[in-house]
Amino acid sequence: MRDGVKLHTTIYQPVDCGEGRPVIMRRTPYSCSPYGEDFRTRDLFEAEMKCFTDHKYIVVYQDVRGRFNSEGSYMNIRPLSGDVNDVTDTYDTIEWLVNNTPNNGNVGMCGISYPGYYSMVGALCGHPALKACSPQAPIGDWFIGDDIHHNGAYMLLDTDDFGGTSVFADREAFAAEPYEVNIDYGQSKFDYYERLHTTKKIIGAYGDEETLRKYYPFWYQIINHPNYDEFWKSVAHLPYIKDVKPAILVVGALFDAEDCYGAIQTYKTLLKESPQTETYYVNGPWIHGSWTNRSYDHLGAWYFGEGLFDFFFDEVEYPFFAHYLEGAPEKPAAVTLIPAFASQDTTSHWTSFTKDKMPEYKMKKMPFRRRFSRKSSYVSDPAKPLRYLHPSKKNVRDRSYMADNYVDDSTAFVNFDYKPVEDTVFLCGPIDVDLRYRTTAEDLDFIVKVLDVSPDGSEMLIRGDVFRARYAKSFEEPHFLRPGHRERLQFTLDDVIHYLLPGHSIRVQIQSTWFPLVDINPQTAVENIYKAEESDYKAATITILHNIWNRSSISLPIAQRGE
């Protein structure tokens, strides 16, 4: 790199490159192993790299700065300011590749999740050889909607699962002075979460603040930056997406538990801030990264059809790169979607739009009315939080909740039910939430679920997410609630792509705990929830208002189906 740091880069090239072949590159913090002579054991002819090896691309993997065999210091998302960052590292890598491999002068990048983020920021480097990038489920903003937080609420289960690995660890600190973390999960991991209960105790199991600062610096930063301050803004790359030169294929997933927000917002930001960029978008009823899983065809009880893997790679991803890196005349459709619940016929699942944007929709406001609900109040008790999935699955991290619904205490939530539809309704776009309420709490989490209820009573979660009420006015400066007063919360759920079939109906469910997926809100005016004590946690009553003067509602995106 330009500062002398060396990044470990593994290059696989065809024996016969002729007059030069395209380069496809993936930069990763998860290791580009196997290393040394063992690199020969990597199977490039299955899953996501098969379409590239079948067409004799030069395949490149790279450990990002400070990870595994690469030199330098590592940061969990390095700020894009400064003289050296992931943008400059991408430029310097491409410059080396075009001068040291038998290439045709065209380079592409792709990756999923973290590598998807590196693919998007790599597209900002401006190297003339970089012609096409595919950020797939990329990180967008770690406070607003991806991985670590959703609307300011700490995503406990995912972050603990993610941070408990070496991703948060400072390798140099562990190497210089070994430190062993011993966590007794007992009978199950969920029992462990319920036993420790508070966010302070769960993160504190990895060490006190000084230990976290030394060995797990990102966790130290999390607990000392509870609001949307300059630290979080500095690691959000969306504001940098301007004047993007390469063509971009954004890949998202309807049931992505980690980075649903990142894919949607990356696509929308490209359209708004970089309109000259040739931008493509594909989204389907996948979970995080499952478009690389040849056998994926369902989530929980819901079947989406066979052939999702083959169609994506054969009809979308490879044609995209072939056009920009090989000069193939055909382009994929600008927008390709697989709406959930389309039909059992896989040939009708894929819906393509030739315009450079999602289908147009109109928002239909759907007020909550008294006749839609048996009750309008519920009790949120931090000592008895609602689980996010059935206790029988408590030994695993299960993403099926993204299309399912589980609640184990009817007193801790309220439902609002709408009439079944007579004709198929195509939902395609964001869902707006407008809650009017009273509470005895000084702070709350609102988990709002929008459910598709089948005629037989089974429920499919179309979209559900959390919002921490202290951030209703500002993510930068929290404002606490006024017990007994009327309050209002307006926010937007991530876009959906869903067919509501005849006889099906919409149910809106509202609750205030979703444990351990989301940490437990003390529901008191504690400044930093990460440092709240057990005594700070108090039960509260919440009443959702739906009278003519204060009517809560949701607004659904009603769209026309494409050809």
Residue pairs with C-beta under 8 A, 6 or more apart in sequence:
1 7
1 65
1 72
1 84
1 88
1 89
1 92
1 93
2 84
2 88
2 92
3 83
3 84
5 65
5 70
5 71
5 72
5 84
6 70
6 71
7 62
7 63
7 64
7 65
7 70
7 71
7 72
7 89
7 93
8 32
8 35
8 62
8 63
8 68
8 69
8 70
9 32
9 60
9 61
9 62
9 63
9 93
9 96
10 32
10 35
10 39
10 60
10 61
10 62
11 58
11 59
11 60
11 97
11 101
12 42
12 44
12 53
12 58
12 59
12 60
13 21
13 58
13 59
13 101
13 102
14 21
14 56
14 57
14 58
16 56
17 56
17 58
17 102
17 103
19 104
20 102
20 103
20 104
20 105
21 56
21 57
21 58
21 102
21 103
21 104
22 57
22 58
22 103
22 104
22 106
22 107
22 108
22 321
22 325
22 326
23 57
23 58
23 60
23 97
23 98
23 101
23 103
23 106
23 107
23 108
23 325
24 49
24 52
24 57
24 58
24 59
24 60
24 107
24 108
24 109
24 110
24 321
24 325
25 60
25 61
25 62
25 93
25 94
25 97
25 107
25 108
25 109
25 110
26 32
26 60
26 61
26 62
26 109
26 110
26 111
26 115
26 119
27 61
27 62
27 64
27 86
27 89
27 90
27 93
27 109
27 111
27 115
27 118
27 119
27 122
28 61
28 62
28 63
28 64
28 67
28 111
28 114
28 115
28 118
29 63
29 64
29 67
29 74
29 114
29 115
29 167
30 67
30 114
30 115
30 167
31 63
31 67
31 68
32 61
32 62
32 63
32 68
33 68
34 40
34 41
34 42
35 69
44 50
44 52
44 53
44 59
45 53
45 54
47 292
47 293
47 294
48 110
48 112
48 292
48 313
49 59
50 313
51 313
51 314
51 317
51 318
52 59
52 318
52 321
53 59
55 318
55 322
55 326
57 325
58 97
58 101
58 102
58 103
60 97
62 70
62 93
63 69
63 70
64 70
64 74
64 86
64 89
64 118
65 71
65 72
65 73
65 74
65 78
65 86
65 89
66 72
66 73
66 74
66 75
66 171
67 74
73 172
74 170
74 171
76 167
76 168
76 218
76 235
77 117
77 139
77 142
77 235
77 237
78 85
78 86
78 235
79 85
79 234
79 235
80 86
80 87
80 121
80 124
80 237
80 240
81 234
86 118
86 121
86 122
87 121
87 122
87 124
87 125
88 125
90 109
90 118
90 121
90 122
90 125
90 127
90 130
91 125
91 126
91 127
94 107
94 125
94 127
94 129
94 130
95 127
97 103
97 107
97 129
98 105
98 107
98 129
103 129
104 325
104 326
105 129
106 129
106 131
106 324
106 325
106 326
107 127
107 129
107 130
107 131
107 325
108 130
108 131
108 132
108 133
108 134
108 246
108 321
108 324
108 325
109 118
109 119
109 122
109 123
109 130
109 132
109 133
109 134
110 119
110 133
110 134
110 135
110 136
110 317
110 321
111 117
111 118
111 119
111 134
111 135
111 136
111 138
112 136
112 137
112 251
112 288
112 289
112 292
113 136
113 137
113 138
113 139
113 258
113 259
113 288
113 289
114 139
116 135
116 136
116 137
116 138
116 139
116 251
116 259
116 262
116 263
117 135
117 138
117 139
117 237
117 262
119 133
119 134
119 135
119 136
119 138
120 133
120 135
120 138
120 237
120 241
120 248
120 266
121 237
121 240
122 130
122 133
123 130
123 133
123 135
123 244
123 245
123 246
123 248
124 240
124 241
124 244
126 245
130 245
130 246
131 246
131 247
131 324
131 325
132 246
132 247
132 248
132 249
132 320
132 321
132 323
132 324
132 325
133 246
133 247
133 248
133 249
134 248
134 249
134 250
134 251
134 317
134 320
134 321
135 248
135 250
135 251
135 263
135 266
136 250
136 251
136 263
136 289
136 291
137 251
137 252
137 253
137 256
137 258
137 259
137 260
137 262
137 263
137 288
137 289
138 250
138 259
138 262
138 263
138 266
139 146
139 147
139 237
139 259
139 262
140 146
140 236
140 237
140 238
140 259
140 261
140 262
140 263
140 265
140 266
141 232
141 236
141 238
141 261
141 262
141 265
142 148
142 149
142 232
142 235
142 236
143 149
143 152
143 228
143 232
143 236
143 475
144 150
144 151
144 152
144 228
144 236
144 261
144 475
145 151
145 260
145 261
145 262
145 265
145 494
146 258
146 259
146 261
146 262
147 155
147 158
147 159
147 162
147 258
147 259
148 154
148 155
148 158
148 159
148 222
149 155
150 261
150 465
150 466
150 467
150 518
151 465
151 466
151 467
151 468
151 471
151 475
151 491
152 227
152 228
152 467
152 468
152 470
152 471
152 475
152 478
153 445
153 466
153 467
153 468
153 518
153 519
153 521
154 199
154 222
154 518
154 519
154 529
154 530
155 517
155 518
155 519
156 193
156 199
156 202
156 515
156 516
156 517
156 518
156 519
157 193
157 388
157 397
157 516
157 517
158 257
158 258
158 397
158 517
159 222
160 202
160 203
160 516
161 397
162 168
163 206
163 216
163 218
163 219
164 181
164 206
168 216
168 217
168 218
168 219
169 215
169 216
170 214
170 215
170 216
170 217
173 179
173 214
173 215
174 215
179 207
179 211
179 215
181 205
181 206
181 207
183 192
183 205
183 206
184 192
185 191
185 192
186 192
186 195
188 394
188 395
189 394
189 395
190 387
190 391
190 394
190 395
190 516
191 394
193 202
193 515
193 516
194 515
194 516
196 202
196 205
197 382
197 383
197 520
197 534
197 537
198 520
198 532
198 533
198 534
198 537
199 519
199 520
199 529
199 530
199 532
200 530
200 531
200 532
200 533
202 519
203 212
203 219
203 222
203 223
203 530
206 212
206 215
206 216
206 219
207 215
207 216
209 220
209 223
209 224
212 219
212 220
212 223
213 220
221 231
222 530
223 528
223 530
223 531
224 530
225 231
225 232
226 527
226 528
226 529
226 530
227 471
227 475
227 476
227 477
227 478
228 471
228 475
228 476
229 476
238 265
238 266
238 269
241 266
241 269
241 270
241 273
241 274
242 273
242 274
243 274
243 276
244 270
244 274
244 277
245 277
246 277
246 324
247 277
247 278
247 279
247 280
247 320
247 323
247 324
248 270
248 277
248 278
248 279
248 280
249 280
249 281
249 282
249 316
249 317
249 320
249 332
250 263
250 266
250 267
250 270
250 279
250 280
250 281
250 282
251 263
251 282
251 283
251 291
251 317
252 260
252 263
252 264
252 267
252 281
252 282
252 283
253 260
253 263
253 283
253 284
253 285
253 286
253 287
253 288
253 289
253 290
253 291
254 260
254 283
254 284
254 285
254 286
254 340
254 496
254 497
254 498
255 285
255 286
255 287
255 299
255 399
255 402
255 403
256 263
256 286
256 287
256 288
256 402
257 287
257 288
257 399
257 401
257 402
258 288
259 288
260 494
261 494
263 283
264 494
264 495
267 279
267 281
270 277
270 279
271 279
271 356
271 357
279 334
279 356
280 320
280 332
280 333
280 334
280 335
280 336
281 334
281 335
281 336
281 358
282 312
282 316
282 317
282 332
282 335
282 336
282 337
283 336
283 337
283 338
283 497
284 291
284 304
284 308
284 312
284 337
284 338
284 349
285 299
285 302
285 304
285 338
285 339
285 340
285 403
286 296
286 308
287 296
287 299
287 399
287 402
288 399
290 296
291 308
291 309
291 312
292 309
293 309
294 309
294 310
295 309
296 308
296 309
297 303
297 304
297 305
297 306
297 308
298 304
299 399
299 400
299 402
299 403
300 400
300 403
300 404
301 404
301 458
302 340
302 341
302 403
302 460
303 344
304 338
304 340
304 349
305 344
305 345
305 346
305 349
306 346
307 346
308 338
308 349
311 350
315 332
315 336
315 350
316 332
316 333
316 336
319 328
319 330
319 331
319 332
320 331
320 332
322 328
322 330
323 329
323 330
323 331
323 332
333 352
333 353
333 354
334 353
334 354
334 355
334 356
334 357
335 352
335 353
335 355
335 356
335 357
335 358
335 359
335 562
336 350
336 351
336 352
336 353
337 350
337 351
337 352
337 353
337 358
337 428
337 497
337 562
338 349
338 350
338 351
338 497
339 349
339 351
339 426
339 428
339 497
339 498
339 499
340 403
340 460
340 462
340 497
340 498
340 499
341 452
341 460
341 498
341 499
341 500
341 501
342 348
342 349
342 351
342 499
343 349
351 561
351 562
351 563
352 562
352 563
353 359
353 562
358 428
358 429
358 495
359 426
359 428
359 559
359 560
359 561
359 562
360 559
360 560
361 428
361 429
361 557
361 558
361 559
362 557
362 558
362 559
363 429
363 432
363 555
363 556
363 557
363 558
364 555
364 556
364 557
364 558
365 553
365 554
365 555
366 418
366 506
366 553
366 554
366 555
366 556
367 546
367 551
367 552
367 553
368 416
368 508
368 544
368 546
368 551
368 552
368 553
369 416
369 546
369 551
370 376
370 546
370 547
372 416
372 417
372 418
372 546
373 414
373 415
373 416
373 417
373 546
374 415
375 414
376 414
376 543
376 544
376 545
376 546
377 414
377 541
377 542
377 543
377 544
378 411
378 412
378 413
378 414
378 510
378 511
378 512
378 541
378 542
379 411
379 412
379 539
379 540
379 541
379 542
380 412
380 441
380 444
380 511
380 512
380 513
380 523
380 539
380 540
380 541
380 542
381 412
381 539
382 513
382 520
382 521
382 522
382 523
382 537
382 538
382 539
383 537
383 539
384 409
384 412
385 513
385 514
385 515
385 520
386 407
386 408
386 409
386 412
386 413
386 511
386 513
386 514
386 515
387 394
387 406
387 408
387 514
387 515
387 516
388 401
388 406
388 514
388 515
388 516
388 517
388 518
389 398
389 400
389 401
389 404
389 406
390 406
391 408
401 461
401 517
402 461
403 460
403 461
404 459
404 460
404 461
405 449
405 451
405 459
405 460
405 461
405 464
405 509
407 413
407 509
407 511
412 511
412 512
412 513
413 509
413 510
413 511
414 509
414 510
414 511
414 544
415 507
415 508
415 509
415 510
416 507
416 508
416 509
416 510
416 544
416 546
417 453
417 505
417 506
417 507
417 508
418 505
418 506
418 507
419 505
420 455
420 502
420 503
420 504
420 505
421 500
421 501
421 502
421 503
421 504
421 505
422 502
423 502
424 499
424 500
424 501
424 502
425 499
425 500
425 558
426 498
426 499
426 500
426 558
426 559
426 560
426 561
427 462
427 496
427 497
427 498
427 499
427 500
427 556
427 557
427 558
427 559
428 495
428 496
428 497
428 498
428 557
428 559
429 495
429 496
429 557
429 559
430 492
430 493
430 494
430 495
430 496
430 557
431 450
431 463
431 492
431 493
431 496
431 554
431 555
431 556
431 557
432 490
432 491
432 492
432 493
432 554
432 555
433 448
433 467
433 489
433 490
433 491
433 492
433 493
433 554
434 488
434 489
434 490
434 552
434 553
434 554
434 555
435 446
435 448
435 488
435 489
435 490
435 510
435 544
435 552
436 486
436 487
436 488
436 544
436 545
436 546
436 550
436 551
436 552
437 486
437 487
437 488
437 489
437 542
437 543
437 544
437 545
437 552
438 484
438 485
438 486
438 487
438 542
438 543
438 545
439 481
439 483
439 487
439 540
439 541
439 542
439 543
440 483
440 484
440 540
440 541
441 481
441 483
441 523
441 524
441 538
441 540
441 542
442 480
442 481
442 483
442 523
442 524
442 525
443 468
443 469
443 470
443 480
443 481
443 521
443 522
443 523
443 524
443 525
443 526
444 468
444 469
444 481
444 512
444 521
444 523
444 540
444 542
445 466
445 467
445 468
445 469
445 512
445 513
445 514
445 518
445 521
446 466
446 467
446 469
446 489
446 510
446 512
447 464
447 465
447 466
447 510
447 511
447 512
447 513
447 514
447 518
448 464
448 465
448 467
448 493
448 508
448 509
448 510
448 554
449 461
449 463
449 464
449 508
449 509
449 510
449 511
450 461
450 462
450 463
450 464
450 493
450 496
450 506
450 507
450 508
450 554
450 556
451 459
451 460
451 461
451 462
451 506
451 507
451 508
451 509
452 459
452 460
452 461
452 462
452 498
452 500
452 504
452 505
452 506
453 459
453 504
453 505
453 506
453 507
454 460
454 503
454 504
455 503
455 504
459 507
462 496
462 498
463 493
463 494
463 496
464 493
464 509
465 493
465 494
466 514
466 518
467 489
467 491
468 521
469 481
469 487
469 489
470 478
470 479
470 480
470 481
471 478
472 479
472 487
472 488
472 489
472 490
472 491
473 479
480 525
481 487
486 545
486 550
495 557
496 557
500 506
506 556
508 554
510 544
512 521
512 523
512 540
512 542
513 520
513 521
519 529
520 537
521 529
522 529
522 532
522 536
522 537
522 538
523 537
523 538
523 539
523 540
524 532
524 536
524 537
524 538
526 532
526 536
544 552
545 551
545 552
546 552
